[in-house]
């Protein structure tokens, strides 16, 4: 088990995950002056502002040119720099995917992508800015590490860990304030999933800000239905912690995956691939069901697209019945 705040009464601190990236980058830049920040005209939105002010000689602004963002970073990485490049996830890696594939991954350059404003919780910006396909397009690329932390505190730790990890990486985080469930003492390791709640009836495997919804759903299932759920924070999509996924499925006999992403080809699909090969069990998938997003209140959109607490409860009950 891991150190968590007492989230059960719903009284938790709300902080955007992007804030954790900004804090982590400032710390990383102080540790190593080879760390660079390169941004495509979104320094405030992506939380590059503090880094820009602290280390102006380590910051580059190139304007709206996401493909050049990757190309420039690849060149700088080839001479020993550690560039973090940031934009909205819909534009980088969305718009720059071919450059990400060829310059970053094929050539194994030490470039780090910060994909901000991911998921429908971007809110009013609408479908054009809501990346709900990015896990799919990034996890399929060879040599790519993909991390989706659960809260702002973990995003800071992930930023620091990924800075020190050699090779191309994709860090995905959001815009809106979201629940902070971990603490400064909560450990974090790339590729090591975390069991945040024990249970033996249903395993809920979640990533990103919906880990909090998964925890709240687990409490509701225990209270109202007598179903005890294991909740796994599956923050590393690639390389995924296969042993943690298999152990959860073996112990509970059924799995629910939860992600702020299309149900197809994302984190849940990778879980299904692992279990199909090693531990076949009934699986239910919580995510966006083959639709585009739309403008709206961030939390209303999460509910509308079937990723709220009640949707996870319903999926867990279906999974439990399928196991029987």
C-alpha positions, 0 to 999 in steps of 0.5 A: 500500500502507498501513502495517500491523503484521506480521500473518502469524505471527498474533502481533497485538495484540487490542483491542476496536474499541469502545475506539477509539471511546471514545478517538476521542470523548474527543479529539473532545470536547477539540477541539470543545466542541460535541461531545456524548455521549448514551447510553441506559444503556450508557455502559461497554459503548459506551465513553462512560465516559472521555468522561463523566468528561472532559467531564461537561457534554457528556454526557447519560444518558437511560436505555433510550429509543433512539427518544428518543435520536435525537429529542433528538440531532436537536434538539441538532444543530439548534442547532449541537451535534454529538451522538454517540449510542450503544447496541447496534446492535440497538437503535440503529439497530435499534429507532429506525430510523424516527426515524433515517430521518426525524429524522436523514436526511430532515432532514439533521441532524448526528447521529452514531450509534455502533452498538456490539456489532455482529455475531455476535462479541457472543457470549453475548448471543445473537440478540436482541443480535447486529445482523447486519442493520444495514448493510442497513437503514442503507445504504438510507437517503438522506443516510446515511454508513456506516463499518465500520472494521477495527480499534480504531486505525482506529475511533479515526480514523473517529470523529474523521473522522466528527465533522468530517463534516457530516451523519448518519453510522453508525459500526459496531463490535464488543464482543470483542477483535479483531486490530489490523492498522493503525498510528498511521501508517496513513492513513484517509479516508472513502470511500477503500478501502485495498489491504492486500495485492496480488495478481492472482488473486482480490480479497477485499473485506472490512470490519470485524474480518473484514479480519484473517481475509481477510488470513490467508486470503490468506496461506494461499491463497498458501502452500498453493494458489499463489493470490495475493489482493488484500485490500481494506479496504472500510471505507466502505459508503456512499459506497463507493469504486467505483473501488477495487472496479472496479479490484480486479475488473478486475485479478483477474477475480473477487471474494470479499466478506467481512463479519460481517453477513447476506450479503443486502443488506449490503456484499457486495450493494453491491459486486455492484451496482457490478460488475453495472453496471460490471465483471461478474465471478464473485462469492462472498459470505462472511457469515451465510447468512439465519440468526439468531445464537445465544449462544456464544464470539465466535470460535466463532460466527464460525467456525460461521456461515462467516466464518472463515479456512477459509471465506474460503479455500474461497470464494476457491478457488470464485471462482478456479474460476469465473473459469477 
